[in-house]
Amino acid sequence: MSACAPTQPQTPPPVERPRRPHSPPRRFRVAGADVSASIAVFLIALPLSLGIALATGAPLQAGLVAAAVGGIVVGRLGGCPLQVSGPAAGLTVVTADLIDRYGWRATCGITVLAGLAQLVLGCLRVARSALAVSPAVVHGMLAGIGLTIAVAQLHIVLGGSPHSSVLDNVRALPEQLAQVQPAAVGMSALTLALLLAWPRLPGRPGRVLRRIPAALVAVAGATATASLTGLTLPRVDLPSWRSHALAGLPEGPVSGVAAAVLATTLVCSVQSLLGAVAVDKLVAGRPGPQARVGRSKLDRELLGQGSANIVSGALGGLPVAGVAVRSTANVQSGAVSRNSTMLHGVLVVAAALLMVPVLELIPLASLAALVMAVGIQMVSLHHIRTVTRHREVPVYAATTLGVVVLGVLQGVLSGVAVAVALALHRLARTRITHEEKGGVHHLRVRGQLTFLAVPRLSRALHLVPQGAHAVVELDGSFMDHAAYESLQDWQHAHTAQGGSAELTGRRGGVRTATPGRRTSRPPGEPARSAREGQRPSQLLLTCADSRLATSVITSSGPDDLFVVRTIGNLVPLPGEESGDDSVAAAVEYAVDVLEVRSITVCGHSGCGAVQALLDSDPGGARTPLGRWLRHGLPSLERMADDTRPGARLAGRSAADAVEQLCLANVVQQLEHLRAHESVARALREGALELRGMYFHAGEAQAYLLDDASGDELFDRVREADLSA
């Protein structure tokens, strides 16, 4: 009898989730790794927070307020446990413009309104849409902000004061160079020298010393030198906290205030969400044994960021967002939970209250040099090479220039407009060529094949004589209905007149958008697969149940899927297959040899293996089936864990405990996959994507796991096309 055989119909019992045994409440504990990581992040955050406040023209205490609130509030409420939030360099230009236009107290009010907008967006669950923004727009925005910061801070480095716009700062540089202050330049040069040299200290002593953050060493070195030599130059001035200004209501046209709130919300949200995704990659690539750090929940992260901006703005702090430098230091220092982020915020509070005399010794030129270096680093050569390779330089350039000349919001809108225009141009641009070699007519189609290209396609196809052999190579990722029908009509007519035709693709076939019809592979594809070997793009790991027809569920054809079936779609953790490494071998072969782009774990309704797992005695059966089902015990524990949101279907609750366990099992097996070395490596390199699927046989409906949000929600889909 099949392990997944259907059970006899009966009245379903009330759903009861397995409960954990009662245990006494645990004390709050902070791991040693979190303590050391929080100190490292604090030592980076302190000088950077003061420097960013200086760059915006805000009171210097505002940077400390934002750092403390970002650490404590986002650390507690955010969806990315190891991301560190606070005043970010990416917000410098927006904040400086708001202060210049509305004043400081009104800027704090705008920060509160932006936080409320983030709460609304988080409740609407639109966090994933931020990931749809073209990377060229994001990189261009950061580059434009970086250039603006660097040019402005150069004036302070030279001993002067920056102007309100980039163009004014550039025009004023000759005059500023004629009035250089040697003391300011000397401290700035020392800061930059230490900042560049410290990470490159050689030998074993260098490895030990490099544990101290370079930013702290640079500012501390310049401060000590200025104090010991008695140099006279502007230093940090922290007025009494009793005179600290709180938020006020912004005045002016409603449209202007709305645009300011929109710009602040946009930059804060995009930077924080992209930072959360980057932190997930850093955690996955961290060497050594991994602590159980959950993946980011983007909607929750947006809610946490919004809450922090409300609190920071109300307390007179700068806008808050995820900060890449601090988050990277947190992960690399070995943090294992959100406690490190929160503790760093507590340390910032302590420093703001107890270290004022020490902080007031810091030269402003040293902080300006530190922030200028951060701005220069935001113009990343790696990003420029990436956008060049993907032919998105116009988008990058338009965004960068727009941010520098017009402002952040206008620059982003300019980049989005160019990105849309470029996409439409590429969609409409199709190159069709025809040549004859050895009696075979080759037609090559480069680009997306839509109805706009049908007239040129038809003319090229009619160049093939009757009775000739033709090879049509489709080098694109999309073919719409009109092009599909034109190509099929020609093929039928050509073969009816004694000719032959073969449709191929650069990567083995092209999917077609055909209303009401299953996606099909062009004729000749099975023969090509037999000649050239398999080249699937996806691994489907599903249950051994004989009722599951993978080609029907996924609308797949020959050579689309590399399919591995196991009882209960279980994936043993590495080293736990009791001498049988067949599943691990299949996963390794698919990832390393076939180089699949995605792995999908598919569970299904009425799974007999899941029912057996639910009814099993953990210490009982020693049969082969019983030993195999032990790989599903972590799924039972996940379902019983009341601290998790629980896997669920969109639009309805689970029908019974079996369906609830089926959903939890898919999520858990994805976690098992991430533990395999080949999968973890491909995920770090960005070459692989993991997906979860649940197929309800009675509804003939597939549900896909909304994996990016991290909240274990399975969304209904019309057709589970794994190649989409």
Secondary structure, DSSP 8 states (H G I E B T S, - for coil): --TT---------------------------HHHHHHHHHHHHHHHHHHHHHHHHHTS-HHHHHHHHHHIIIIIHHH-S-TT--EE--GGGHHHHHHHHHHH-HHHHHHHHHHHHHHHHHHHHTT-GGGGGGS-HHHHHHHHHHHHHHHHHHHHHHHTTS---SSHHHHHHHHHHHHTT--HHHHHHHHHHHHHHHHGGG--HHHHHHHTTS-HHHHHHHHHHHHHHHHT----B-----GGG--------S-HHHHHHHHHHHHHHHHHHHHHHHHHHHHHHHT--SS--------HHHHHHHHHHHHHHHHHTT----EE-HHHHHHHHHTT--STHHHHHHHHHHHHHHHH-HHHHTTSBHHHHHHHHHHHHHHTS-HHHHHHHHHTT-HHHHHHHHHHHHHT-HHHHHHHHHHHHHHHHHHHHH--EEEEEEETTEEEEEEES-B-GGGHHHHHHHHTTS-TT-EEEEEEESS-B-HHHHHHHHHHHHHHHHTT-EEEEEETTS---B--TTS-----TTHHHHHHHH----SEEEEEE--TT--HHHHHT--TTTEEEEEEGGG----TT-STT--HHHHHHHIIIIIS--SEEEEEEETT-HHHHHHHH--TT---SHHHHHHGGGHHHHHHHH-TTS---EETTB--SSHHHHHHHHHHHHHHHHHHTSHHHHHHHHTT--EEEEEEEETTTTEEEEE-GGGTS-EEEEES---TT-
